[in-house]
Amino acid sequence: MADASYLNWPFLEDSHRDLAKRVNTWAKTQFGDHGFAEHEDVDADCGAIRHQLGQAGLTRYCVPAAQGGVTETLDVRSLCLMREHLAYRCGLADFVFAMQGLGSGAISLFGNDVQKQAWLPGVASGELCAAFALTEPEAGSDVAAIATTATPDGNGWRLNGEKTFISNGGIADFYVVFARTGEAGGARGLSAFILDAKTPGLKIAERIDTIAPHPLARLVFEDCHLPAGSLIGASGSGFKIAMATLDVFRSTVGAASLGFARRALDEATGRATTRKLFGATLADQQGVQTQLAEMALDIDASALLIYRAAWTKDTGAPRITREAAMAKLYATEAAQKAIDTAVQLFGGLGVTKGSVPEALYREIRALRIYEGASEVQKLVIARQHLSEWK
């Protein structure tokens, strides 16, 4: 990573600077320049990367210290730095790390001591694979439209319904599932549950292939029995749990985008300074210089928004809905633009399968959709703005 000057910004502490150097060194040693190569067996590669992250002690940043983590509570700046540096080297490594945090995040933030001790140490060590099951065929951005139900059943609950586009679907050891329990209509009638992947009635109905291969699946629940102890927090608090979890991890999506954008800029700069055109390098052309300048500008602006949001959360803000939405929106859109520029500067090589710009082009696209599409982030920002104006 050519430019690391941002690590000296006041948003970060010495422990964060040390972490960034450590992760950068580990990822460079682990993946070199080949982290974006084809993955023939994505499931197996995810498992291998998760264990490698665990052995290196890096998945410990996904849970609180009491359950084997590093910091007392989830430190958003650490999570962002981890994702940024992993994404720079390997999109799949970023995915694996991110899902360990997001998949267990609701337990870290709202689980009781029994739930935390049962699941989080395994997440910290990389032994357990976590998943976050929120999206449904008719309930993506509109979480209040969730139709999956959990009905009381003796000493527990009976889960029925369907989820789709679930990351780690089919390979996870447990899922945090959001279902309608009916305390009220819409968002106020949802609850969060821990579902052991071995529970009878859970079916992997379909594995979903995407342009950047990640383990995704459609899940079907047919009379899955959930013990009473599987309920996270209070019944009816599922929407609050989901939004608070996304509040923490939405900034990290921006950080992953930032890592992709930094890699795109470095690849584009290397290309521009060596590729000859009309008797000079691309970098000698004013038009190309303008493109590189715009990439560098957008990267710094993204980093400022991301680490402002993370710092705000880490220093005690109960919610960072506006800040996280801004960081996620700007960074993902800016990264798409930067990567498109890199592809253009590489010409035919930029769309050649196996090249880094081509891989980045596939990797970045989903980040503008998951954990709240760009259009939804604009609505979130506008509503916060109007609320504060009133």
Backbone torsions as a table, in degrees:
resi	resn	phi	psi	omega
1	MET	NA	115.9	-171.2
2	ALA	-66.8	-44.0	-175.3
3	ASP	-108.0	110.7	177.4
4	ALA	-116.5	16.9	-176.4
5	SER	-64.6	-25.0	-178.5
6	TYR	-64.2	-20.1	179.7
7	LEU	-65.7	-16.2	178.5
8	ASN	-91.1	1.3	178.3
9	TRP	-65.3	151.6	-177.0
10	PRO	-68.6	-9.6	176.2
11	PHE	-66.7	-22.8	-173.0
12	LEU	-109.7	151.3	177.3
13	GLU	-107.8	172.5	-177.6
14	ASP	-59.6	-34.9	179.6
15	SER	-64.0	-33.9	178.0
16	HIS	-71.6	-39.7	178.5
17	ARG	-62.9	-41.4	178.1
18	ASP	-64.4	-40.6	179.6
19	LEU	-63.5	-44.0	-179.5
20	ALA	-58.9	-43.7	179.5
21	LYS	-65.7	-39.8	-179.1
22	ARG	-64.9	-46.8	-178.6
23	VAL	-66.7	-40.4	179.3
24	ASN	-60.9	-44.1	179.1
25	THR	-65.2	-44.0	-179.5
26	TRP	-62.7	-46.6	-177.4
27	ALA	-66.5	-37.8	178.3
28	LYS	-65.5	-40.8	178.5
29	THR	-68.1	-40.7	-174.9
30	GLN	-73.6	-41.1	-171.8
31	PHE	-115.8	-19.3	-178.2
32	GLY	55.3	-133.4	177.4
33	ASP	-101.6	14.5	-173.3
34	HIS	-116.4	17.8	-177.2
35	GLY	-69.2	-18.1	-179.4
36	PHE	-100.4	15.8	177.2
37	ALA	-68.5	165.6	-179.8
38	GLU	-61.3	141.3	175.5
39	HIS	-108.0	108.4	-176.3
40	GLU	-71.1	-35.8	178.4
41	ASP	-127.8	92.8	-173.2
42	VAL	-63.5	-41.9	-179.6
43	ASP	-59.1	-48.4	-178.8
44	ALA	-65.3	-40.2	-179.6
45	ASP	-66.1	-38.0	176.9
46	CYS	-62.0	-43.7	178.4
47	GLY	-62.6	-42.2	-179.6
48	ALA	-65.3	-43.6	179.7
49	ILE	-65.0	-40.0	179.6
50	ARG	-61.0	-42.9	179.1
51	HIS	-68.2	-35.9	177.3
52	GLN	-65.5	-43.4	176.6
53	LEU	-62.2	-39.4	178.6
54	GLY	-65.3	-44.3	-179.8
55	GLN	-64.0	-31.7	178.5
56	ALA	-82.0	-4.0	179.7
57	GLY	78.1	14.3	-175.0
58	LEU	-85.0	-29.8	176.4
59	THR	-71.5	-9.3	176.1
60	ARG	-64.0	-22.9	179.9
61	TYR	-73.5	-7.5	-178.2
62	CYS	-85.7	-10.0	-176.6
63	VAL	-136.1	162.5	178.5
64	PRO	-68.5	160.7	-176.2
65	ALA	-60.0	-35.2	-177.3
66	ALA	-62.2	-21.1	-179.9
67	GLN	-113.3	25.1	176.6
68	GLY	103.1	4.2	-179.7
69	GLY	-81.8	-169.8	-177.0
70	VAL	-103.1	-44.9	-177.8
71	THR	-104.2	156.0	-175.8
72	GLU	-57.9	-43.8	174.4
73	THR	-125.7	169.4	179.0
74	LEU	-58.2	125.6	-179.1
75	ASP	-101.3	110.3	-172.2
76	VAL	-68.2	-34.4	178.3
77	ARG	-63.5	-39.4	177.2
78	SER	-64.3	-44.0	178.8
79	LEU	-60.9	-41.5	179.3
80	CYS	-65.2	-45.3	179.4
81	LEU	-62.3	-40.4	178.4
82	MET	-60.6	-49.3	-177.2
83	ARG	-66.8	-39.8	-179.7
84	GLU	-59.6	-47.8	-175.5
85	HIS	-76.2	-32.1	175.0
86	LEU	-69.5	-42.7	-179.5
87	ALA	-62.9	-33.3	178.9
88	TYR	-59.4	-34.2	-175.1
89	ARG	-100.2	-35.1	-172.7
90	CYS	-159.5	114.3	-178.7
91	GLY	-61.7	-36.8	-178.3
92	LEU	-70.1	-34.8	177.7
93	ALA	-64.9	-40.4	175.4
94	ASP	-60.5	-44.9	179.8
95	PHE	-58.6	-47.6	-177.3
96	VAL	-61.5	-46.6	179.5
97	PHE	-63.5	-45.9	-176.9
98	ALA	-59.3	-41.4	-176.9
99	MET	-72.7	-27.0	173.5
100	GLN	-62.4	-38.1	179.1
101	GLY	-76.9	-51.0	-178.2
102	LEU	-65.8	-41.9	-177.5
103	GLY	-62.8	-30.2	-179.9
104	SER	-107.1	-0.7	-172.7
105	GLY	-58.9	-40.9	-179.7
106	ALA	-63.0	-33.3	178.1
107	ILE	-71.7	-42.7	178.6
108	SER	-60.0	-39.5	-173.8
109	LEU	-87.0	-33.7	-171.1
110	PHE	-130.4	-7.0	-177.7
111	GLY	-69.8	157.4	174.6
112	ASN	-85.1	175.6	-175.0
113	ASP	-61.1	-39.2	-180.0
114	VAL	-63.1	-46.0	179.6
115	GLN	-63.8	-42.6	-179.3
116	LYS	-63.1	-44.8	-178.5
117	GLN	-70.1	-26.9	-178.9
118	ALA	-74.5	-34.8	-170.3
119	TRP	-117.5	-35.7	-169.9
120	LEU	-71.4	-37.3	177.2
121	PRO	-57.9	-37.6	177.7
122	GLY	-67.3	-32.9	175.1
123	VAL	-67.3	-43.6	-178.5
124	ALA	-62.5	-36.8	-178.3
125	SER	-84.1	-13.6	-176.5
126	GLY	86.4	3.7	-179.5
127	GLU	-75.9	-33.3	-179.7
128	LEU	-106.5	141.8	178.9
129	CYS	-103.8	125.0	-173.9
130	ALA	-103.4	155.2	177.5
131	ALA	-146.4	152.8	-176.2
132	PHE	-120.4	109.2	-172.8
133	ALA	-107.6	93.2	-177.4
134	LEU	-117.1	-47.9	-171.7
135	THR	-70.1	141.6	175.8
136	GLU	-128.8	166.4	179.5
137	PRO	-55.4	-33.3	-179.7
138	GLU	-115.7	16.8	-179.5
139	ALA	-146.7	85.8	176.2
140	GLY	-102.8	-90.1	177.5
141	SER	-66.6	-28.2	179.9
142	ASP	-91.8	81.9	-176.5
143	VAL	-61.6	-31.2	-178.5
144	ALA	-64.4	-12.6	-178.9
145	ALA	-90.6	8.0	179.9
146	ILE	-54.4	133.6	-177.5
147	ALA	-111.5	-17.8	176.8
148	THR	-56.6	136.8	-174.8
149	THR	-117.5	148.2	170.1
150	ALA	-127.9	113.0	-177.1
151	THR	-109.8	143.1	178.3
152	PRO	-56.5	138.7	-177.3
153	ASP	-147.7	86.3	-177.4
154	GLY	62.7	-126.2	178.7
155	ASN	-91.9	63.1	-179.3
156	GLY	161.7	-152.4	-174.9
157	TRP	-139.8	158.1	176.7
158	ARG	-119.0	118.3	-173.3
159	LEU	-100.6	128.9	177.6
160	ASN	-140.7	139.4	177.8
161	GLY	145.9	-155.5	-172.8
162	GLU	-151.3	143.2	172.7
163	LYS	-128.4	154.2	179.2
164	THR	-141.9	163.7	-175.1
165	PHE	53.3	42.5	-178.3
166	ILE	-91.1	115.2	178.2
167	SER	-64.8	138.0	-174.7
168	ASN	70.6	9.5	176.3
169	GLY	-60.7	125.4	-179.5
170	GLY	98.7	-18.7	178.5
171	ILE	-122.5	-8.8	-177.1
172	ALA	-71.1	149.8	173.6
173	ASP	-86.3	-24.8	176.0
174	PHE	-155.0	157.0	-179.8
175	TYR	-126.1	138.2	165.7
176	VAL	-92.3	112.9	-172.1
177	VAL	-111.2	135.2	177.2
178	PHE	-105.3	127.9	-174.1
179	ALA	-140.9	159.0	-180.0
180	ARG	-83.4	122.1	178.0
181	THR	-110.2	-6.4	166.2
182	GLY	81.7	19.7	177.9
183	GLU	-64.1	-29.8	178.1
184	ALA	-159.3	178.7	178.6
185	GLY	-80.5	162.8	173.9
186	GLY	59.9	-137.8	-173.7
187	ALA	-66.9	-23.1	-175.6
188	ARG	-81.4	-2.0	-178.8
189	GLY	-111.5	29.2	-177.8
190	LEU	-111.7	151.5	176.5
191	SER	-137.7	162.6	-179.1
192	ALA	-114.8	138.9	-177.1
193	PHE	-135.4	154.2	171.8
194	ILE	-99.1	124.3	-179.0
195	LEU	-116.5	114.9	174.1
196	ASP	-66.1	133.6	-176.6
197	ALA	-63.8	-17.1	-180.0
198	LYS	-88.4	2.9	-177.7
199	THR	-65.0	127.2	176.5
200	PRO	-58.8	140.6	-180.0
201	GLY	100.0	-15.3	174.6
202	LEU	-83.5	123.6	-179.3
203	LYS	-125.1	136.3	172.8
204	ILE	-87.8	95.4	-172.1
205	ALA	-73.9	-28.4	-174.6
206	GLU	-163.6	135.8	169.1
207	ARG	-93.6	136.9	-172.4
208	ILE	-111.0	122.9	177.3
209	ASP	-92.5	136.5	178.6
210	THR	-127.6	172.0	-174.6
211	ILE	-65.2	-28.5	171.6
212	ALA	-113.1	101.1	-170.2
213	PRO	-55.5	119.4	173.2
214	HIS	-137.1	153.2	177.1
215	PRO	-73.0	108.0	178.9
216	LEU	-127.8	149.8	-178.6
217	ALA	-153.2	160.3	168.7
218	ARG	-100.7	127.3	-177.5
219	LEU	-107.5	143.2	174.3
220	VAL	-124.3	133.4	178.5
221	PHE	-111.3	120.1	179.2
222	GLU	-121.9	98.3	-180.0
223	ASP	52.4	46.2	175.4
224	CYS	-73.0	124.1	178.2
225	HIS	-84.6	124.3	177.0
226	LEU	-110.4	124.0	177.1
227	PRO	-65.3	158.9	-177.9
228	ALA	-55.8	-33.5	-178.0
229	GLY	-74.2	-0.3	179.9
230	SER	-85.2	-14.1	179.7
231	LEU	-70.2	126.2	177.9
232	ILE	-92.7	125.3	-179.1
233	GLY	66.2	-152.7	-178.2
234	ALA	-90.5	151.1	173.7
235	SER	-60.6	134.3	-178.9
236	GLY	91.0	-1.8	-178.2
237	SER	-101.3	14.6	-174.9
238	GLY	-61.5	-40.4	-179.3
239	PHE	-64.3	-43.8	178.3
240	LYS	-61.0	-41.2	-179.9
241	ILE	-64.9	-44.7	-179.7
242	ALA	-62.6	-46.0	-177.0
243	MET	-68.3	-38.2	178.8
244	ALA	-67.5	-36.9	177.1
245	THR	-65.4	-45.8	178.1
246	LEU	-65.0	-31.9	176.3
247	ASP	-55.8	-40.1	-179.8
248	VAL	-74.2	-45.3	-169.5
249	PHE	-93.0	-11.8	179.9
250	ARG	-64.6	-37.4	177.5
251	SER	-62.8	-32.9	-177.9
252	THR	-71.7	-24.3	174.1
253	VAL	-64.5	-42.1	174.9
254	GLY	-60.5	-38.0	-179.8
255	ALA	-66.1	-39.3	175.9
256	ALA	-62.6	-42.8	177.0
257	SER	-59.6	-39.7	178.4
258	LEU	-61.7	-41.4	176.9
259	GLY	-62.2	-42.6	176.7
260	PHE	-62.5	-42.8	-178.5
261	ALA	-65.5	-40.5	178.0
262	ARG	-62.2	-40.8	178.5
263	ARG	-64.8	-39.6	178.4
264	ALA	-61.7	-43.4	179.3
265	LEU	-64.0	-43.6	179.7
266	ASP	-64.8	-41.9	177.9
267	GLU	-64.2	-43.6	-179.0
268	ALA	-65.3	-39.4	179.8
269	THR	-66.8	-42.5	176.9
270	GLY	-60.8	-41.7	178.1
271	ARG	-65.3	-46.0	-174.9
272	ALA	-65.5	-32.3	-177.0
273	THR	-85.5	-6.0	-178.7
274	THR	-121.1	-25.0	-177.9
275	ARG	-78.9	122.6	179.9
276	LYS	-90.7	140.3	178.9
277	LEU	-150.2	121.2	179.9
278	PHE	55.2	42.2	173.9
279	GLY	82.7	5.7	178.7
280	ALA	-145.9	168.1	177.1
281	THR	-78.5	160.2	175.0
282	LEU	-56.9	-36.1	-177.6
283	ALA	-66.6	-16.9	177.1
284	ASP	-80.9	-13.1	-178.7
285	GLN	-83.1	130.5	-177.7
286	GLN	-61.1	-36.4	179.2
287	GLY	-61.7	-40.3	179.0
288	VAL	-69.8	-38.8	177.0
289	GLN	-59.4	-40.1	177.6
290	THR	-62.3	-41.2	179.1
291	GLN	-63.7	-43.9	179.2
292	LEU	-64.7	-37.8	179.0
293	ALA	-63.9	-42.1	179.3
294	GLU	-65.0	-38.7	177.1
295	MET	-62.6	-46.4	-178.9
296	ALA	-63.7	-40.2	179.3
297	LEU	-63.1	-48.1	-179.0
298	ASP	-64.9	-34.2	178.8
299	ILE	-66.0	-45.3	178.9
300	ASP	-65.6	-40.9	178.9
301	ALA	-62.9	-40.7	177.7
302	SER	-61.9	-46.7	-178.9
303	ALA	-61.1	-40.4	178.7
304	LEU	-61.8	-44.3	179.5
305	LEU	-66.5	-40.8	-178.0
306	ILE	-65.5	-51.1	-174.9
307	TYR	-78.0	-20.1	168.7
308	ARG	-65.6	-47.3	-179.3
309	ALA	-61.8	-46.1	-179.0
310	ALA	-63.6	-44.2	179.2
311	TRP	-62.5	-41.4	-179.8
312	THR	-59.8	-43.4	178.8
313	LYS	-68.3	-44.9	-176.6
314	ASP	-66.7	-23.9	-178.4
315	THR	-95.1	13.8	167.5
316	GLY	116.5	-3.3	179.1
317	ALA	-65.1	129.5	-179.2
318	PRO	-65.7	-35.9	178.2
319	ARG	-138.8	147.4	176.8
320	ILE	-131.8	42.7	-174.9
321	THR	-55.5	-48.4	-178.3
322	ARG	-67.2	-48.0	-176.8
323	GLU	-64.3	-42.7	-179.6
324	ALA	-67.6	-38.8	178.6
325	ALA	-63.8	-42.5	177.9
326	MET	-62.8	-43.7	-178.7
327	ALA	-63.9	-46.3	-178.3
328	LYS	-65.9	-45.8	-178.7
329	LEU	-61.6	-53.9	-173.4
330	TYR	-66.9	-44.7	-175.0
331	ALA	-66.8	-40.2	-178.9
332	THR	-70.2	-41.4	179.2
333	GLU	-68.0	-40.4	179.2
334	ALA	-65.9	-38.1	179.2
335	ALA	-66.2	-40.4	176.6
336	GLN	-58.5	-43.7	179.7
337	LYS	-65.0	-44.0	-178.9
338	ALA	-63.8	-43.3	-178.9
339	ILE	-67.5	-38.6	176.8
340	ASP	-61.4	-39.7	176.9
341	THR	-62.8	-42.5	179.4
342	ALA	-62.3	-43.0	177.7
343	VAL	-59.0	-43.7	-178.6
344	GLN	-63.7	-41.4	-179.9
345	LEU	-68.1	-27.8	177.7
346	PHE	-80.9	-13.2	179.9
347	GLY	63.2	-135.1	-178.4
348	GLY	-59.2	-34.2	178.7
349	LEU	-65.6	-25.3	-178.0
350	GLY	-68.5	-22.2	178.2
351	VAL	-112.0	13.8	177.4
352	THR	-83.7	125.9	-178.4
353	LYS	-58.3	130.6	-179.7
354	GLY	102.6	-13.7	176.3
355	SER	-79.8	154.6	-179.1
356	VAL	-63.2	-46.3	178.8
357	PRO	-58.4	-39.1	178.9
358	GLU	-63.7	-42.7	179.1
359	ALA	-65.6	-41.9	178.0
360	LEU	-62.0	-37.8	180.0
361	TYR	-61.1	-38.1	178.1
362	ARG	-76.4	-37.0	-177.1
363	GLU	-66.3	-40.7	-170.1
364	ILE	-74.1	-25.8	-167.9
365	ARG	-61.2	-40.6	-176.4
366	ALA	-69.3	-25.0	-176.2
367	LEU	-68.5	-20.4	176.2
368	ARG	-80.0	-2.7	-177.9
369	ILE	-115.1	-52.8	-171.4
370	TYR	-73.8	156.5	-173.6
371	GLU	57.0	35.8	177.8
372	GLY	102.7	107.0	-179.5
373	ALA	-62.2	161.6	-177.1
374	SER	-55.7	-39.5	-179.7
375	GLU	-64.0	-35.8	178.3
376	VAL	-69.7	-38.5	178.8
377	GLN	-61.1	-37.1	177.7
378	LYS	-63.8	-39.8	177.1
379	LEU	-64.0	-42.6	179.2
380	VAL	-59.9	-46.5	-179.1
381	ILE	-63.3	-44.8	-179.0
382	ALA	-63.3	-42.8	-179.6
383	ARG	-65.4	-38.9	176.5
384	GLN	-64.7	-42.6	179.3
385	HIS	-62.0	-47.2	-179.7
386	LEU	-66.4	-36.2	178.1
387	SER	-63.6	-43.5	179.5
388	GLU	-68.9	-33.7	178.4
389	TRP	-63.2	-41.2	-179.8
390	LYS	-67.8	NA	NA
